[in-house]
Amino acid sequence: MNHKRRKKQQRQQKGQEYMIALVQRVLSASMVVKGETVGKIGSGLLVLLGVEQGDNEQKADLLCEQVLGYHIFSDENDKMNLNVQQARGSSCWWCRSLLWWRIPRKA
């Protein structure tokens, strides 16, 4: 069993399974559904969530707190010391179960 799978099983046994997110810094982002803009931001974070069975509000709250706390924006000294709120940015969250998939293992 590989290391990642073993660590995941250990977290599951302890009840510490986490949600998955892909986070990208953006100058702007918008979400368009069936030709209609349903969300739009300027500078900030675009967050794509991978939701699967067993995810819940507690896990979502933890993920949100972690993502909003990432220090991935530059301060006045050009050091990545600011989170999105400190940098006065916005965040755009897109939650779709289709973003999460499992790749079948070859036998």
C-alpha positions as CSV (number, residue, x, y, z in Angstrom):
1,M,0.0,0.0,0.0
2,N,1.4,3.4,-0.9
3,H,2.1,6.1,1.6
4,K,-0.7,8.4,0.5
5,R,-3.3,5.7,0.7
6,R,-2.1,4.6,4.1
7,K,-2.2,8.1,5.5
8,K,-5.8,8.5,4.1
9,Q,-6.9,5.3,5.8
10,Q,-5.3,6.5,9.1
11,R,-7.2,9.9,8.8
12,Q,-10.5,8.0,8.0
13,Q,-10.0,5.8,11.1
14,K,-9.6,8.9,13.2
15,G,-12.6,10.6,11.6
16,Q,-10.3,13.2,10.0
17,E,-11.2,12.9,6.4
18,Y,-10.9,16.3,4.5
19,M,-12.5,17.9,1.5
20,I,-10.5,18.7,-1.6
21,A,-10.1,22.1,-3.2
22,L,-8.1,23.5,-6.1
23,V,-7.2,27.1,-5.3
24,Q,-5.9,29.6,-7.8
25,R,-5.0,33.3,-7.5
26,V,-6.8,35.4,-10.1
27,L,-6.9,38.9,-11.4
28,S,-10.6,38.4,-12.1
29,A,-13.0,35.4,-12.4
30,S,-16.6,34.9,-13.4
31,M,-19.0,32.0,-13.5
32,V,-21.3,31.6,-16.4
33,V,-24.2,29.1,-16.4
34,K,-26.2,28.6,-19.6
35,G,-25.0,31.9,-20.9
36,E,-25.8,33.9,-17.7
37,T,-23.1,35.3,-15.4
38,V,-24.0,34.0,-11.9
39,G,-20.8,35.2,-10.1
40,K,-18.0,37.6,-10.8
41,I,-15.0,38.9,-8.8
42,G,-11.9,41.1,-9.3
43,S,-8.6,40.1,-7.8
44,G,-8.7,37.2,-5.4
45,L,-9.1,33.5,-5.2
46,L,-11.0,31.0,-7.5
47,V,-11.8,27.9,-5.5
48,L,-13.0,24.7,-7.2
49,L,-14.4,22.3,-4.7
50,G,-14.4,18.5,-5.1
51,V,-17.4,17.2,-3.1
52,E,-18.0,13.6,-2.4
53,Q,-20.2,11.4,-0.3
54,G,-19.5,11.8,3.4
55,D,-18.5,15.5,3.1
56,N,-20.4,17.7,5.6
57,E,-20.8,21.3,6.9
58,Q,-18.0,20.8,9.5
59,K,-15.5,19.8,6.8
60,A,-16.6,22.6,4.6
61,D,-16.2,25.2,7.4
62,L,-12.7,23.8,8.1
63,L,-11.7,24.0,4.4
64,C,-13.1,27.5,4.1
65,E,-11.1,28.7,7.1
66,Q,-7.9,27.1,5.8
67,V,-8.3,28.5,2.2
68,L,-9.1,32.0,3.4
69,G,-6.1,31.9,5.7
70,Y,-3.5,30.9,3.1
71,H,-0.8,33.6,2.9
72,I,-0.4,33.7,-0.9
73,F,-0.6,37.4,-1.6
74,S,2.3,39.8,-1.6
75,D,2.8,42.5,1.0
76,E,4.4,45.9,0.5
77,N,7.9,44.2,0.6
78,D,6.8,41.7,-2.1
79,K,6.8,38.8,0.4
80,M,3.8,36.4,0.3
81,N,2.6,37.3,3.8
82,L,-1.1,38.2,3.2
83,N,-4.2,36.2,3.0
84,V,-7.0,37.1,0.6
85,Q,-8.8,39.2,3.2
86,Q,-5.7,41.2,4.2
87,A,-5.0,41.8,0.5
88,R,-8.6,43.1,0.1
89,G,-9.4,40.5,-2.5
90,S,-12.5,38.4,-3.1
91,S,-13.2,34.7,-3.4
92,C,-15.3,32.8,-5.9
93,W,-16.2,29.3,-4.8
94,W,-17.5,26.7,-7.3
95,C,-18.9,23.5,-5.8
96,R,-19.6,20.6,-8.1
97,S,-19.5,16.9,-7.4
98,L,-18.4,16.4,-11.0
99,L,-15.0,18.0,-10.1
100,W,-14.2,15.0,-7.9
101,W,-13.6,11.7,-9.6
102,R,-11.7,8.6,-8.9
103,I,-9.4,7.1,-11.4
104,P,-9.9,3.3,-11.5
105,R,-6.8,1.2,-10.7
106,K,-5.6,-1.2,-13.2
107,A,-5.9,-4.8,-12.1
